Amino acid sequence: MYELKNNGFLTNNVVSFYYRATGGSIIKFGSYDKSGLKDPSKFYVFKTKNKNDWSLNLKSVTIWNSKGTQ
């Protein structure tokens, strides 16, 4: 990501994940789309541990299934 940004291929060091249980999930590099958010009030930004990888400091992660249950 940093190389892409430094070489002018990306405007921002951002990667966005849009998960849809029914298909059509996407990964977007360089920005995000508010139109891809089901509930914009639940938009979260996570900073990586360092600039060399995508490691995050998280206690837990929950992904909902298509019926909205864990």
Phi and psi in radians as a Rosetta constraint file:
Dihedral C 1 N 2 CA 2 C 2 CIRCULARHARMONIC -1.124 0.35
Dihedral N 2 CA 2 C 2 N 3 CIRCULARHARMONIC -0.671 0.35
Dihedral C 2 N 3 CA 3 C 3 CIRCULARHARMONIC -1.119 0.35
Dihedral N 3 CA 3 C 3 N 4 CIRCULARHARMONIC -0.749 0.35
Dihedral C 3 N 4 CA 4 C 4 CIRCULARHARMONIC -1.079 0.35
Dihedral N 4 CA 4 C 4 N 5 CIRCULARHARMONIC -0.739 0.35
Dihedral C 4 N 5 CA 5 C 5 CIRCULARHARMONIC -1.157 0.35
Dihedral N 5 CA 5 C 5 N 6 CIRCULARHARMONIC -0.823 0.35
Dihedral C 5 N 6 CA 6 C 6 CIRCULARHARMONIC -1.124 0.35
Dihedral N 6 CA 6 C 6 N 7 CIRCULARHARMONIC -0.475 0.35
Dihedral C 6 N 7 CA 7 C 7 CIRCULARHARMONIC -1.662 0.35
Dihedral N 7 CA 7 C 7 N 8 CIRCULARHARMONIC 0.137 0.35
Dihedral C 7 N 8 CA 8 C 8 CIRCULARHARMONIC 1.448 0.35
Dihedral N 8 CA 8 C 8 N 9 CIRCULARHARMONIC 0.186 0.35
Dihedral C 8 N 9 CA 9 C 9 CIRCULARHARMONIC -1.432 0.35
Dihedral N 9 CA 9 C 9 N 10 CIRCULARHARMONIC -0.411 0.35
Dihedral C 9 N 10 CA 10 C 10 CIRCULARHARMONIC -2.171 0.35
Dihedral N 10 CA 10 C 10 N 11 CIRCULARHARMONIC 2.554 0.35
Dihedral C 10 N 11 CA 11 C 11 CIRCULARHARMONIC -1.406 0.35
Dihedral N 11 CA 11 C 11 N 12 CIRCULARHARMONIC -0.670 0.35
Dihedral C 11 N 12 CA 12 C 12 CIRCULARHARMONIC -2.335 0.35
Dihedral N 12 CA 12 C 12 N 13 CIRCULARHARMONIC 2.652 0.35
Dihedral C 12 N 13 CA 13 C 13 CIRCULARHARMONIC -1.434 0.35
Dihedral N 13 CA 13 C 13 N 14 CIRCULARHARMONIC 1.293 0.35
Dihedral C 13 N 14 CA 14 C 14 CIRCULARHARMONIC -2.357 0.35
Dihedral N 14 CA 14 C 14 N 15 CIRCULARHARMONIC 2.432 0.35
Dihedral C 14 N 15 CA 15 C 15 CIRCULARHARMONIC -2.253 0.35
Dihedral N 15 CA 15 C 15 N 16 CIRCULARHARMONIC 2.337 0.35
Dihedral C 15 N 16 CA 16 C 16 CIRCULARHARMONIC -2.079 0.35
Dihedral N 16 CA 16 C 16 N 17 CIRCULARHARMONIC 2.387 0.35
Dihedral C 16 N 17 CA 17 C 17 CIRCULARHARMONIC -1.995 0.35
Dihedral N 17 CA 17 C 17 N 18 CIRCULARHARMONIC 2.208 0.35
Dihedral C 17 N 18 CA 18 C 18 CIRCULARHARMONIC -2.061 0.35
Dihedral N 18 CA 18 C 18 N 19 CIRCULARHARMONIC 1.919 0.35
Dihedral C 18 N 19 CA 19 C 19 CIRCULARHARMONIC -1.769 0.35
Dihedral N 19 CA 19 C 19 N 20 CIRCULARHARMONIC 2.230 0.35
Dihedral C 19 N 20 CA 20 C 20 CIRCULARHARMONIC -2.220 0.35
Dihedral N 20 CA 20 C 20 N 21 CIRCULARHARMONIC 2.095 0.35
Dihedral C 20 N 21 CA 21 C 21 CIRCULARHARMONIC -1.089 0.35
Dihedral N 21 CA 21 C 21 N 22 CIRCULARHARMONIC -0.437 0.35
Dihedral C 21 N 22 CA 22 C 22 CIRCULARHARMONIC -1.525 0.35
Dihedral N 22 CA 22 C 22 N 23 CIRCULARHARMONIC 0.002 0.35
Dihedral C 22 N 23 CA 23 C 23 CIRCULARHARMONIC 1.893 0.35
Dihedral N 23 CA 23 C 23 N 24 CIRCULARHARMONIC 2.976 0.35
Dihedral C 23 N 24 CA 24 C 24 CIRCULARHARMONIC 1.414 0.35
Dihedral N 24 CA 24 C 24 N 25 CIRCULARHARMONIC 0.338 0.35
Dihedral C 24 N 25 CA 25 C 25 CIRCULARHARMONIC -1.180 0.35
Dihedral N 25 CA 25 C 25 N 26 CIRCULARHARMONIC 2.597 0.35
Dihedral C 25 N 26 CA 26 C 26 CIRCULARHARMONIC -2.414 0.35
Dihedral N 26 CA 26 C 26 N 27 CIRCULARHARMONIC 2.791 0.35
Dihedral C 26 N 27 CA 27 C 27 CIRCULARHARMONIC -2.109 0.35
Dihedral N 27 CA 27 C 27 N 28 CIRCULARHARMONIC 2.259 0.35
Dihedral C 27 N 28 CA 28 C 28 CIRCULARHARMONIC -2.109 0.35
Dihedral N 28 CA 28 C 28 N 29 CIRCULARHARMONIC 2.294 0.35
Dihedral C 28 N 29 CA 29 C 29 CIRCULARHARMONIC -1.828 0.35
Dihedral N 29 CA 29 C 29 N 30 CIRCULARHARMONIC 2.368 0.35
Dihedral C 29 N 30 CA 30 C 30 CIRCULARHARMONIC 1.707 0.35
Dihedral N 30 CA 30 C 30 N 31 CIRCULARHARMONIC -0.266 0.35
Dihedral C 30 N 31 CA 31 C 31 CIRCULARHARMONIC -2.959 0.35
Dihedral N 31 CA 31 C 31 N 32 CIRCULARHARMONIC -2.983 0.35
Dihedral C 31 N 32 CA 32 C 32 CIRCULARHARMONIC -2.473 0.35
Dihedral N 32 CA 32 C 32 N 33 CIRCULARHARMONIC 2.855 0.35
Dihedral C 32 N 33 CA 33 C 33 CIRCULARHARMONIC -2.086 0.35
Dihedral N 33 CA 33 C 33 N 34 CIRCULARHARMONIC 2.081 0.35
Dihedral C 33 N 34 CA 34 C 34 CIRCULARHARMONIC -1.048 0.35
Dihedral N 34 CA 34 C 34 N 35 CIRCULARHARMONIC -0.529 0.35
Dihedral C 34 N 35 CA 35 C 35 CIRCULARHARMONIC -1.158 0.35
Dihedral N 35 CA 35 C 35 N 36 CIRCULARHARMONIC -0.311 0.35
Dihedral C 35 N 36 CA 36 C 36 CIRCULARHARMONIC -1.485 0.35
Dihedral N 36 CA 36 C 36 N 37 CIRCULARHARMONIC -0.060 0.35
Dihedral C 36 N 37 CA 37 C 37 CIRCULARHARMONIC -1.654 0.35
Dihedral N 37 CA 37 C 37 N 38 CIRCULARHARMONIC 2.215 0.35
Dihedral C 37 N 38 CA 38 C 38 CIRCULARHARMONIC -1.166 0.35
Dihedral N 38 CA 38 C 38 N 39 CIRCULARHARMONIC -0.755 0.35
Dihedral C 38 N 39 CA 39 C 39 CIRCULARHARMONIC -2.348 0.35
Dihedral N 39 CA 39 C 39 N 40 CIRCULARHARMONIC 1.704 0.35
Dihedral C 39 N 40 CA 40 C 40 CIRCULARHARMONIC -0.987 0.35
Dihedral N 40 CA 40 C 40 N 41 CIRCULARHARMONIC -0.356 0.35
Dihedral C 40 N 41 CA 41 C 41 CIRCULARHARMONIC -1.274 0.35
Dihedral N 41 CA 41 C 41 N 42 CIRCULARHARMONIC -0.211 0.35
Dihedral C 41 N 42 CA 42 C 42 CIRCULARHARMONIC -1.917 0.35
Dihedral N 42 CA 42 C 42 N 43 CIRCULARHARMONIC 0.705 0.35
Dihedral C 42 N 43 CA 43 C 43 CIRCULARHARMONIC -1.616 0.35
Dihedral N 43 CA 43 C 43 N 44 CIRCULARHARMONIC 2.180 0.35
Dihedral C 43 N 44 CA 44 C 44 CIRCULARHARMONIC -2.126 0.35
Dihedral N 44 CA 44 C 44 N 45 CIRCULARHARMONIC 2.491 0.35
Dihedral C 44 N 45 CA 45 C 45 CIRCULARHARMONIC -2.052 0.35
Dihedral N 45 CA 45 C 45 N 46 CIRCULARHARMONIC 2.296 0.35
Dihedral C 45 N 46 CA 46 C 46 CIRCULARHARMONIC -2.123 0.35
Dihedral N 46 CA 46 C 46 N 47 CIRCULARHARMONIC 2.250 0.35
Dihedral C 46 N 47 CA 47 C 47 CIRCULARHARMONIC -1.583 0.35
Dihedral N 47 CA 47 C 47 N 48 CIRCULARHARMONIC 2.368 0.35
Dihedral C 47 N 48 CA 48 C 48 CIRCULARHARMONIC -1.222 0.35
Dihedral N 48 CA 48 C 48 N 49 CIRCULARHARMONIC 2.773 0.35
Dihedral C 48 N 49 CA 49 C 49 CIRCULARHARMONIC -1.092 0.35
Dihedral N 49 CA 49 C 49 N 50 CIRCULARHARMONIC -0.631 0.35
Dihedral C 49 N 50 CA 50 C 50 CIRCULARHARMONIC -2.715 0.35
Dihedral N 50 CA 50 C 50 N 51 CIRCULARHARMONIC 3.022 0.35
Dihedral C 50 N 51 CA 51 C 51 CIRCULARHARMONIC -1.432 0.35
Dihedral N 51 CA 51 C 51 N 52 CIRCULARHARMONIC -0.011 0.35
Dihedral C 51 N 52 CA 52 C 52 CIRCULARHARMONIC -1.632 0.35
Dihedral N 52 CA 52 C 52 N 53 CIRCULARHARMONIC -0.228 0.35
Dihedral C 52 N 53 CA 53 C 53 CIRCULARHARMONIC -2.713 0.35
Dihedral N 53 CA 53 C 53 N 54 CIRCULARHARMONIC -3.106 0.35
Dihedral C 53 N 54 CA 54 C 54 CIRCULARHARMONIC -1.795 0.35
Dihedral N 54 CA 54 C 54 N 55 CIRCULARHARMONIC 0.384 0.35
Dihedral C 54 N 55 CA 55 C 55 CIRCULARHARMONIC -1.142 0.35
Dihedral N 55 CA 55 C 55 N 56 CIRCULARHARMONIC 2.426 0.35
Dihedral C 55 N 56 CA 56 C 56 CIRCULARHARMONIC -2.115 0.35
Dihedral N 56 CA 56 C 56 N 57 CIRCULARHARMONIC 2.653 0.35
Dihedral C 56 N 57 CA 57 C 57 CIRCULARHARMONIC -1.648 0.35
Dihedral N 57 CA 57 C 57 N 58 CIRCULARHARMONIC 1.699 0.35
Dihedral C 57 N 58 CA 58 C 58 CIRCULARHARMONIC -2.219 0.35
Dihedral N 58 CA 58 C 58 N 59 CIRCULARHARMONIC 2.484 0.35
Dihedral C 58 N 59 CA 59 C 59 CIRCULARHARMONIC -1.426 0.35
Dihedral N 59 CA 59 C 59 N 60 CIRCULARHARMONIC -0.688 0.35
Dihedral C 59 N 60 CA 60 C 60 CIRCULARHARMONIC -2.793 0.35
Dihedral N 60 CA 60 C 60 N 61 CIRCULARHARMONIC 2.812 0.35
Dihedral C 60 N 61 CA 61 C 61 CIRCULARHARMONIC -2.373 0.35
Dihedral N 61 CA 61 C 61 N 62 CIRCULARHARMONIC 2.324 0.35
Dihedral C 61 N 62 CA 62 C 62 CIRCULARHARMONIC -2.161 0.35
Dihedral N 62 CA 62 C 62 N 63 CIRCULARHARMONIC 2.257 0.35
Dihedral C 62 N 63 CA 63 C 63 CIRCULARHARMONIC -2.025 0.35
Dihedral N 63 CA 63 C 63 N 64 CIRCULARHARMONIC 2.240 0.35
Dihedral C 63 N 64 CA 64 C 64 CIRCULARHARMONIC -1.435 0.35
Dihedral N 64 CA 64 C 64 N 65 CIRCULARHARMONIC 2.534 0.35
Dihedral C 64 N 65 CA 65 C 65 CIRCULARHARMONIC -1.452 0.35
Dihedral N 65 CA 65 C 65 N 66 CIRCULARHARMONIC 3.137 0.35
Dihedral C 65 N 66 CA 66 C 66 CIRCULARHARMONIC -1.148 0.35
Dihedral N 66 CA 66 C 66 N 67 CIRCULARHARMONIC -0.301 0.35
Dihedral C 66 N 67 CA 67 C 67 CIRCULARHARMONIC -1.614 0.35
Dihedral N 67 CA 67 C 67 N 68 CIRCULARHARMONIC 0.038 0.35
Dihedral C 67 N 68 CA 68 C 68 CIRCULARHARMONIC 1.405 0.35
Dihedral N 68 CA 68 C 68 N 69 CIRCULARHARMONIC 0.270 0.35
Dihedral C 68 N 69 CA 69 C 69 CIRCULARHARMONIC -1.985 0.35
Dihedral N 69 CA 69 C 69 N 70 CIRCULARHARMONIC 2.796 0.35
